Amino acid sequence: MDPVAVLVLGLSCLLLFSIWRQKAERRKLPPGPTPLPIIGNILQLDIKDVTKSLTNFSKVYGPVFTLYFGMKPTVVLYGYEAVKEALIDHGEEFSGRGKVPLFDQVYKGLGIIFSNGHRWKEMRRFALMTLRNFGMGKRSIEERVQEEAHCLVEELRKTNGSPCDPTFILGCAPCNVICSIVFQNRFDYKDQNFLYLMKTLNEDSKISSSPWIQIYNLFPNLLQYAPGSHKTVLKNADYVESYILKKVKEHEESLDVNNPRDFIDCFLIKMKQENHKEPSEFTKENLTVVATDLFGAGTETTSTTLRYGLLLLMKHPHVIAKVKEEIDHVIGRHRSPCMKDRSQMPYTDAVIHEIQRYIDLLPNNMPHEVTRDIKFRGYLIPKGTTIMTSLTSVLHDHKEFPNPETFDPGHFLDKSGNFKKSDYFMPFSSGKRMCAGEGLARMELFLFLTTILQNFNLKALMDPQDLNTRPVVNGLASVPPSYQLCFLPV
């Protein structure tokens, strides 16, 4: 048969199969826009602002609807009630990690963030236990963060009030806290290996939120050999893996099983204890990915929030003035901020919550997956179906947060000026897959931000009203635009 005819016949069969499969699935799943064969609903989505598209779809189809990303259906949960019902009320059934082809290619289902089932439970349980043993939630980890805040201030003083891009300086601080837990030691802010590690994490964060990666994740088999920024992510992953493996080798040579120094030591000891078990989840491959997870989740999220936060504060000078007034009243100038201060600083606490709410760091969360067939709001969702939970729809809910598109610390204050909690505050997600490092992140945000504002005035290079605070990419994560500022010593 003519090769062209074979190709046409093959494509036709693929098209017909795609149409039949989509129709069969759609009869069971929640309603949604009609997908095109093979490419699904991709042409009906604004790849540069998926959140806006989801809002428009929710107005037509309600809080639970189905979209096809390529040939694969994804059930979208929109609004607080639907998200809470899934992640909290049915937490076990919605606790799976949805497929992200690029990250699955990098991490191969290992570690914590992109693993599932028994492996995920084992790695998460071990990580939480070990982090607690090294001070998570205790005074010892607070002292580490305070020490790093002092180092951060000293590094900012070296700018001598000149304009600077704060990206790497703000990234080094939370990264060093993680380094002290994973590697036992911190790094100098000018250490070239450390700076290159920071560069790869920052680069991956931007690339992962780009439209190209969203397209790549739709058609990974077709695009994996094509040139593109996904190659950079894979190259960076190789570098981070080799960096961590080098540290693991150094630890193996000096390991004292009776005196673990850090997270790597604890993992190696667990490996020795389980060397008779087959199979065991405690392998070097899993160790490198778990360490990578800790770096990625523990560095970029906090540093991006700090960077975005300083931009928002410069945009609203009256907010800075109120925070500084509270710092002067509660802490003063002659001692370092501590976590006990937070309960006496309701306005500052509200500002930090509002920064996290407003920037909406992970607009659509990390994808979930149902672990078994489940009937949800009258629809049968089959095991393995990807679930997208819109955190934007929760953090920007009009009823809970009047004028949600406006940066207003009043969203977290009552009429008496006391801090007001909200069940809608879900920047760390919710349920069984919520961020394991939430406690550390909240501690870092409070201590780093108050220490910076205690020691410096922030000066923008333009009229504050002209500062652009819209994210430059809004795919996986909301990334703030690049900017410079001056740190003027108080």
Secondary structure, 3 states (H helix, E strand, C coil): CCHHHHHHHHHHHHHHHHHHHHHHHHCCCCCCCCCECCCECHHHCCCCCHHHHHHHHHHHHCCEEEEEECCEEEEEEECHHHHHHHHHHCCCCCCEECCCHHHHHHHCCCCCCCCCHHHHHHHHHHHHHHHHHCCCCCHHHHHHHHHHHHHHHHHHHCCCCCCECCHHHHHHHHHHHHHHHHCCCCCCCCCHHHHHHHHHHHHHHHHHCCHHHHHHHHCHHHHCCCCCCHHHHHHHHHHHHHHHHHHHHHHHHCCCCCCCCCHHHHHHHHHHHCCCCCCCCCCHHHHHHHHHHHHHHHHHHHHHHHHHHHHHHHHCHHHHHHHHHHHHHHCCCCCCCCHHHHHHCHHHHHHHHHHHHHHCCCCCCCCEECCCCEEECCEEECCCCEEEEECHHHHCCCCCCCCCCCCCHHHHECCCCCECCCCCCCCCCCHHHCCCCHHHHHHHHHHHHHHHHHHEEEEECCCHHHCCCCCCEECCCEECCCCCEEEEEC
